[in-house]
Amino acid sequence: MTSDGADKLGRDDSRWDYAEPNGDIDFTPFRQSNRLPIWADPQDRYPKLPVRDYGTYRQHDQAIYHSPEVMRDEWEKIFKKSWMLVGHITDVPRKNSFMKVDRGPESFLVVRGDGEELTGFYNFCSHRGAQLVKADFGSTQKFVCPFHKWEFSTDGELTKIQDRESFRTGSICYDLDLPKIRVEHWRGWICINMDMDAVPLVDFLGPDFIERAEAYIFEDLIRIRDVEQEWPANWKVAREIFLEGYHVQATHPQYNPAVNAYHAQHDLMDNGHGLSVFQFMSPNPEYVGKVEGLAEEHEIFLREAGVPESDWPASVSDVPQAVINAKRNRKDPPIDYSRFTDGQLIHDWNQSVFPATETFYHPEGYFIQHWLPHPSDPEKCIYQVQVYAVPGISELPSFMAVPNADLSGRKTLPRTYIGFDDMESLGPVIKQDRDMVPRLQRATHSDGFRGGVFSEQEVRIRHFHDQYFRLMGRQHP
């Protein structure tokens, strides 16, 4: 197997040797070339991207999930050189607004200047290294070190040294401004990069990523949820859970009546990015014809579309069209639904930003998850989740866990830090994923576990590995 993605493109996966099913099945078996049904995108605005053949390797390199040496290499070779999504322009709503961004051992400040101009720099005083700011969000005319009162402008320039006359001139002849980082934003999403020579953000994202997000409304959003928690696993152990929908039928059984994660469309993009489109409002194929009544997710989508309860369909099979019709025909809708394909009006578009971010797109709002390296422990990670809503909407899918959210946008939402064992605050769906995390981490030390094997439903994990091992310069299994 090569590490050159171009060598893997365009293979005909119908010629691959697939295993026999456990028994008779009355639905089309999944193949990596699977695409969404024609009705979801009849104009083929978003054609299926070419299949990539990553072989059938077993991921036996378990050291990447617990080695301190690997953790240090990841920071130098991946995180210090990658664009990382950190927030939205509305999180810093006016001039001199700032956000604190913690990634691994580092802390940064992103400050808004005139218009949509953004500046970023390290969040440590150049005198003795005290962290300047602990607040996650705020507004200021200057940054004052709490240790010795050194002052810095909102673009990181040193403007005052307390008791300057007590320093010898040679001691303060150095560049004592706060070192800069790269900050760019794309359609409102703010990204940072520690590598000052990195390619522009749009080049890192690439044309396929940008094209597939074009319909969604990103520019004007309200952050309605922001939660952080330490998880008991390496960031990649947690990350890989969310690169596939294969686990939905077992880990999230409540979704089987309302989510067909089996017949997803998986698009593999350059630079390790990817997209999975999961068919919401349609049951898992093993449940077709077996679902009695509407599931919670059906009811949420019908309410958000404005369908009166008296007009709710009796059959699950009629829900997708009922939601689509209601959104298309709604008077004074909060969103211009003509921007979207019929499929986009109901499906979950799950797009990843390599290395550590997963975004879930719905016309009404966006669910953003990060699995970040722990500052010091390779067997822990920092989980962050933010939910952004389009102004004027009333309800979002249940997995976003935002009941009774403040949708006014009148104030900047603070970040909530939840305890290590607080599962309820994650919401019912992410709680189920979090339950799996320590089980998976423990296996990385076991002599009895010889490494993961992957179905084509899990091809985005293989895609992630391909980019990861290439950047690490590490032998691919």
N, C-alpha and C positions, 0 to 999 in steps of 0.2 A: 504494500500500500504506500502511495506517495503522500506528501503533505501539500501537494499543489492542487487546490480546489478545482482548477480548470480541467485537470485530467479526469475528474469524476463526473463531469457534466454530461447530460444527455443520454445516459445509459437507459436501455429499455428494461425496466424492472420486471416486465412480464416473463422474461427469460431467466430470472433468478429462481433458484430452487427453494420453494416455500414448503413448510411442514404441512402435513395433513391436519385438518381440524379434529377436535376430540370426538366429534359426532357430526351428524347431519346439521347443516345450517341453511336457513332460508333467506340469507342476505348475502350481498356481495362481499367477499373477503377483502380486508384492507390491503392496499398496496401503497407504496410511497408515492406513486403517480396519481393517487386518488385526488380528484378535484370536486369542488362543491357542485350540487345539482344545477343544471342550466337555469332554472327559474331564479336562482339566487343572484345571477349576474348574466342575464341574457345577452348583453352587449359585449361580454367578455372584456370588461374594463380592467380586470385584474387576473390575467391568465396564469395558470399554474406555472411556477418556475421549474426549470429542468430538474429532474431527479439527479441526486448525487450518490454515487456508490462508495460508501465507507466500509464495505466489507462486512465481516462477521466476527471481528476480533472480540476477545474477552478482556475487559478492563482490569487487568491484574495488578496494576501499579497502585497499590493501596496507600503507599507512603504519601501520595499527594494530598491525602485527606487528614494527615496527622503529623507530618514532619515539620519541625521548626525550621530546618534548612530550606525546605520547599516553600514555606510561608515567606521567608525572607526573599527568596528568588522571585516569587509571585509579585511581591511589592515592587521590586526593582524592574522587572521585565514586563509586567502587565499593568498594574495599577498606576504606576508613575508615568506610563506612556499612553494610557487610554483616556478617551473622553468619557466623563462620568456625569450622568444626569443627576442634578442636585435639587431642582425645584422649578418654579415657574415665575415669570416676570411679575405676576400679580402678588407673589410672596414678598416682593420689595416694591410696594406700590407707588412710591414717590421718591423724589430726590433725597439722598442721604439715608434712605432705608437700607438695612443690611440684613443678611442672613449668615449664621454661623454654619459651617459645613465640616463635619468630622468624618474622616475616612481613614481607617486603620490607625496608625500612630499619629497622623497629622490632623491639624485643625486649620481651617481657612475662613476668611471673611469675603463675602461677595457684597459689593455696595453699588447702589444705583446712583448714577450721576444725572446729567441733563438728558431729557428724553428717555430713550431706552438704553443709554450707555451704561455698561457694567464694568466694574473693576474688581479684580480679585487679588488677594495677597495672603500670606501666612499669618496666622492668628497668634503670634508669639512676639513679645517685645524684644527689640534688638539690643537692649541693654543687658539683661540677665536671663531672658527667655521666659518670663512669666506669660501665661496665657492672658491675652488682652480682654477677651469677651467670653463670657459663659452663657449669655442669653442666646437662644436660638434665632430670634427675630427682634428687630428694634429699629430705632432711628436716632441719629446722633449728628452733631456738627463736628465732632472730633472723637478720637479714641484716646483714652487716658489710661495708662498702665496703672493697675491698682497697687503695684509693689513700690514704685519710686516716682510715680506721677510724670513719667515721660509722655509726651503728647504727639499724636500722629493725625494728619489730615485724613479725610475720607477716601483719599486715593493712596494712602499708605506712606506719605512723605513725613519724615520726622520734622516737627515744627517747634518743639520745645524740649530742652534737657533741663530738668530740675537741678538747681544749684550748679549751673554750667561752669561757673568760675572755679569750682573745686576739681575739675578735670584738667589734667595736662593736655595740651593741644594734640599731642601724638596719640592720646587715647581715644579721641573722637574724630580722628581724621578719616576713619573708614566710612564706607557706604552703610549708613545706619537706617536708611529707609526700609520699610517692610518689603521683603522679596515678593515679586509678583508671580502670579500664575495666569495661565490662559483662561479667559472666560468668553464664551460665545453663546448666543441663544438662537434657536431655530423655531420659528413660529410660536415663540413664547417660552419654550422649554429651555432652561438654563443648564449648561454643561460646563465643567471645568476640566483642565488638563494641566498637570505639573510639568509636562514637557513643552518648553517654549518653542520648540522646533516642530511640534506635531502638525500633521496635515490639518487643513480647516475642518471644522465639525461636519459640514455637509459632505465632504469627501469621505470622512470616516463612516457616516451613516450610509452613503451610497444611494444611487438612483432608485433601486428596487425598494429600499426602505422608505424613501421619501414619497415615491409614487403610491405605495399602498396605504399611506396615511393621509393622502391629500384631501379626502372627503371630510375628515373629522375636524371639528371646530376646536382649535387649540388656543387661539389668540386671547380670548377673554374667558377666564375661568375663576371659580371660587374653590379654594381648598377647604374641604369640609371634614376631613379626617386626617390625622397625622399621629402615628403611633410608633414607638421604638421599644424593642425588647431584645435582650440577649438570649440566643438560642444555643443549646448544648450540642453543637455540631460544627464541623468545618463548613465554610461558606459554600463550597461546591456540593457537599452532601445535600444541603438544603436547596441550593440552586437547581440541582438536577431534577428534583421532584416536580418543579414547575416548568420543565422543558418538555413534558409529555402529558397526554390526557389518558394514557393507558390505565393509570391508577384510579380514575374517577369512579369506575363501576364498583370497586371494592372499598376505597377510602371514603368516597362521598356517595353512598347508596341513595341518599335522598334526591340526588340529581338524575338518577336513571330514568325516571318518567319524563324528564324535561330537557335533557342534554344528550345529544348524540356526539360523544367525544370520540367514538370509534371511527366514524367516517369523516374525520377532519381533513382539511387541506393544509399540508405542511410545506411552506416555502422556505428554502435555504438560501441565505444571502451572503455576500462577501463580508469579510472582516468579522465573521462569527455571529452576525445578527440572523434573526429568523422570524417567521410568522406561522402561527397555527390558528386556523379559523375553526371554531367549534360550533356545531349547529344547535344553538339554543332553541327551545320550544319544540324540539323533536326528540322522541325518546331514544335511549340506547337501543340498537337493533334487536337485542334479545327481549326487549320489553314491548316491542310493537304489537298492538292488539291485546296487550295484557294490562294496560293502565286503566284503572277505573277512576273517573273524576279528574279534576284539575289539581295539579301539584301547586305548591306555594309559588314557584317561579312563574308558572303560567299566569297566576292571578296578579302577581306584581307587574308583569309586562302588559297585561290587559288594562290594569288601572292606569299605568303610566301613559298608555296610548289613548286614554280617555274613553274606553269602552264601558258603557254602563253595565253594572252587574247583571241586570235583567237581560242583556244581550250577549252575555258570555256564551261561547259555544259549548255544546254538550259533549262533543267529541274532542279529544286531544289533537287529533289530526287536523282539526279546523282552526286551531289556535294560531299557527303562524300567519295564515292569510288574514285572520281577523285583526291581528296586531298590525300587519302591514297596511291593510286597508284603512284602519283607523288613523294611523299616522299620516298616510297620504291625503286623507280627506278631512283632516282636522282643521277647524276654523281657528285662525290666529294661533298657530302652533308656536311653542317657545323656540323651536329649531326649524331651519329650512331643511325639511326632510327630502327635498328634491335633490340634494347633494349626494344622496346615498343610493346604493343598489338596494333591491328588496332584501337581499341577504344581510346587508349591513344593518338594516333596521331591527334585526332580531339576533343575529349571531354575535358571538364573542370573538373579537379580533385580538389575538394574543401575540404581541410583537415584542421581541427582546432586543436589548442593547447590550452587546458584549462589553464587559464580562459579567456583570452582576445585577442587571436590571431587567425586569419583566413588566410590560405595560399591557393592560386589558382595556380595549377600546369598545365603548358603546356610544351611540350618538349623543346620549344624555350625560355621559361622564366617563371618567378614566380612573382606573385602579392601578397604582404604581407600586411595585414591590422591589426592594433592594435586599440582597444578602451580602453583607460587607465583611471583609476580614476583621477579626477581632484585633485590638491593638497589640496583644501579646500572646494569645493562646490559640494555636492552630486548631484546637478541637472545640472552639466556640466561634460564633459569628454574631454580628449585629443585624437584626432584622428591622427594616423600616417599611412602613406602608403609608402611602398618602392617597387620598381620594379627592379628585377635582371634579366639580360639577359645572355644567353649562348653565348660566343664569336662566332662571325661569322654569326649570324642570321641577318635578314634584317627587319622583321616586327613582331609585336605582336598583340593579339586581341585588339579590340577598347576600351574595358572597362579599359584596363591598362593605357590609356591616355598618351602615350609616342610618339607622332608624332615628327619626326626630332630629336630623342634622340641621344646623343653622345655615340656611341657604341665602341669607340676606347679603353676605359679603361686606358687612359694615365694619368688621374688625378683623385683624390678622389673627388667625387661629394659632394658639400655642401648640407646641409639640407635647404629647403625653408619653411619659416614660412609665412602662408597666413592669411589674415585678417578674422575676424569672419564672415563677410558678403560676402567674395569672393567665390562665388559658381562656377564660370567658371573654376578656376584653379583645381577644383576637377575632371574635365572631365565630359562628358555628362551622364554617367551611375551613378557614385557615387553622382553627383549633385542631381539626382532624389531620391536617398535614403536619402540624407541629407535633402531634402525638407520634408520628412515624420517625421523626428526626433522630432521637437518641437510639432507637433500634438500629437505624442505618449506620450511625456513627460507630456503635459498638462493634459492628461486623468488620469494620476496617482493620481491627486488631486480631481478628480470629484466624487461626490456621485452617479452620474448616470452611471459611468463605474464600473462594479463589478468584473473586472478581465478578463484576456484573456482566451479564449478557443482555442483548437488547433486541427487541422487536423493531420492525419498521415503523410502528407507532411511536417509538422512542428515538427516531432518527435524529431529532434535534439535539439529543445528548451526544450522539456520535459527532454531529456537526460542531458542537461546543468543544468536544475533546480535540478535534482536528485543529481548531484555531488555538486552543490552549497549549497543546504540546508543541505546536510550531513556534509560538512566541516564547515558550519556556526553553526551547532548544533541548527538549528532553525526549528520550527515545519513546516513540509511540508504541503501545502494546501490539 
